[in-house]
């Protein structure tokens, strides 16, 4: 999928609309993510593995599952191992057999809502659901201004089944009949997004 144009000089973007500077997209994404209780960490791509290990250590995680779609899995696996974290195969995850942490790769991020779009295999989807602390890697160049671009991507994914896609906005939430909100009942209790800021 083509990346949206970005410019700090007010040039035109797709459809003739003014392009949004990349730095403004990142700031908007971070602000909206905070509203849905997701934590955004900006980091260079070459620092992602160390930063991921630090997040899991600080969350007292001991086991981590890596989605197959994550780039440079071997680098991440090495960093996690050196941090004393044990890797759990995604295929072994179940609602009754969870990992403490999980790492997924986002197809894009939506600045308007602070959401990430995840395109997964059936096994990778377990990493999104059967962990307590979910860490999503998002390339800075994959930020889009609004949900329109996310829906276009979803249509493209849906046209080539089988496909699993999710727009994730914050950690899992559930409310009872009295609207008492509980975090993490049906999925992760915490969501972190590592925003890779090398322009890729």
C-alpha positions in Angstrom: 0.0 0.0 0.0 1.4 3.4 -0.9 2.4 5.7 1.9 0.5 8.9 2.3 2.3 12.0 1.2 3.7 14.3 3.9 5.1 17.8 3.7 5.8 20.6 6.0 5.2 23.2 3.3 1.5 22.6 3.0 1.5 20.7 -0.3 -1.5 18.7 -1.5 -2.0 15.2 -0.3 -4.3 12.4 -1.7 -7.5 13.7 -3.1 -6.2 17.3 -3.2 -6.4 17.7 0.5 -3.6 19.5 2.3 -0.8 17.1 3.3 -0.2 16.7 7.0 3.4 17.0 8.1 4.8 13.7 9.4 5.7 15.2 12.8 2.2 16.4 13.3 0.8 13.0 12.5 3.0 11.4 15.1 2.0 14.0 17.7 -1.7 13.5 16.9 -1.4 9.7 17.1 0.4 9.9 20.4 -2.3 12.3 21.9 -5.2 10.1 20.7 -3.5 6.9 21.8 -3.2 8.4 25.3 -6.9 9.0 25.3 -7.6 5.3 24.9 -5.0 4.4 27.5 -2.3 3.2 25.1 1.3 4.2 25.7 3.4 5.4 22.7 7.2 5.2 22.8 9.1 6.9 20.1 12.4 5.2 19.2 14.8 4.8 16.3 14.3 1.5 14.5 17.7 0.2 15.5 16.8 0.8 19.2 13.5 -1.1 19.0 14.7 -4.4 20.3 16.4 -2.9 23.4 13.4 -0.7 24.1 10.9 -3.6 23.8 12.9 -5.6 26.3 12.9 -2.7 28.7 9.1 -2.3 28.4 8.6 -6.0 29.3 11.1 -5.9 32.1 9.4 -2.9 33.6 6.1 -4.7 33.4 7.5 -7.7 35.2 7.0 -10.0 32.3 8.7 -13.3 32.1 7.4 -14.8 28.9 6.9 -13.2 25.5 5.4 -14.4 22.2 6.5 -12.9 18.9 4.2 -12.7 15.9 5.6 -14.2 12.7 4.9 -10.9 10.8 7.3 -8.9 13.0 10.4 -7.9 11.0 13.8 -8.8 12.3 12.4 -11.4 14.7 15.9 -12.8 15.3 17.2 -9.4 16.6 14.2 -9.1 18.9 14.4 -12.6 20.1 18.1 -12.1 21.0 17.4 -8.9 22.9 14.5 -10.5 24.8 16.6 -13.5 25.7 19.5 -11.4 26.9 17.0 -9.6 29.1 16.1 -12.9 30.7 12.7 -13.3 29.0 11.5 -16.7 27.7 10.0 -16.9 24.2 6.7 -18.7 23.8 5.6 -19.9 20.3 2.5 -18.1 19.1 0.9 -21.5 18.2 1.0 -22.6 21.8 -1.0 -19.6 23.1 -4.6 -20.2 24.3 -7.1 -18.2 26.4 -6.1 -20.6 29.2 -2.4 -20.5 28.3 -1.3 -17.0 28.0 2.1 -15.3 27.7 3.0 -12.3 29.9 3.8 -10.2 26.8 3.5 -10.3 23.0 4.9 -8.3 20.1 2.9 -7.6 16.9 3.6 -5.6 13.7 1.1 -2.9 12.6 0.2 -2.3 9.0 -0.6 1.3 9.7 -1.5 3.7 12.5 -4.4 6.2 12.5 -3.6 9.6 13.9 -7.3 10.5 14.2 -8.0 7.8 16.7 -4.7 6.5 18.0 -5.5 3.1 16.6 -3.3 0.5 14.9 -4.3 -1.8 12.1 -3.1 -5.3 12.5 -3.2 -7.8 9.6 -2.6 -11.3 11.1 -2.4 -15.0 10.4 -4.5 -17.1 12.8 -1.4 -17.8 14.9 -0.3 -14.2 15.0 -3.8 -13.2 16.1 -3.2 -15.2 19.3 -0.4 -12.8 20.1 -2.9 -10.0 20.0 -5.4 -11.7 22.3 -3.6 -14.2 24.6 -1.1 -11.9 26.3 -1.3 -9.5 29.2 1.0 -6.8 27.8 0.8 -6.2 24.1 3.5 -4.3 22.3 2.8 -3.1 18.7 5.6 -2.0 16.4 4.6 0.8 14.1 6.8 2.4 11.4 6.6 6.2 11.5 6.0 6.2 7.7 2.9 4.1 8.1 0.9 6.8 9.9 -2.2 8.0 8.1 -4.4 11.0 9.1 -7.9 9.4 9.3 -9.8 6.2 9.4 -10.6 6.5 5.6 -7.2 5.1 4.8 -7.6 2.3 7.4 -10.9 1.3 5.9 -9.3 1.2 2.4 -6.6 -1.1 3.7 -9.2 -3.3 5.4 -11.1 -3.6 2.1 -7.9 -4.7 0.4 -7.2 -7.3 3.1 -10.7 -8.6 2.9 -10.4 -9.1 -0.8 -7.8 -11.7 -0.3 -9.1 -14.3 2.3 -8.3 -15.8 4.6 -7.5 -12.7 6.5 -7.6 -11.5 10.0 -7.5 -7.8 10.6 -8.1 -5.7 13.7 -8.3 -2.0 14.4 -6.8 -1.9 17.9 -7.5 1.2 20.1 -6.0 0.7 23.6 -6.1 -2.4 25.8 -9.0 -4.8 26.1 -12.1 -3.4 27.8 -15.3 -4.8 29.1 -18.2 -3.3 31.0 -21.0 -5.0 33.0 -24.7 -4.0 33.0 -23.9 -1.2 35.4 -21.2 0.1 33.1 -18.4 -0.7 35.4 -15.3 -0.8 33.2 -12.7 -3.6 33.6 -9.4 -3.7 31.7 -7.9 -6.9 30.3 -10.8 -9.3 30.7 -10.9 -10.6 27.1 -7.4 -9.5 26.0 -4.3 -7.5 27.0 -4.5 -5.3 30.1 -1.9 -2.9 28.7 -1.1 -1.7 25.1 2.3 -0.2 24.2 3.1 1.2 20.7 6.7 1.5 19.6 6.7 4.2 17.0 9.8 3.7 14.8 11.0 7.2 13.8 13.6 6.6 11.1 11.2 7.7 8.3 10.7 4.1 7.1 
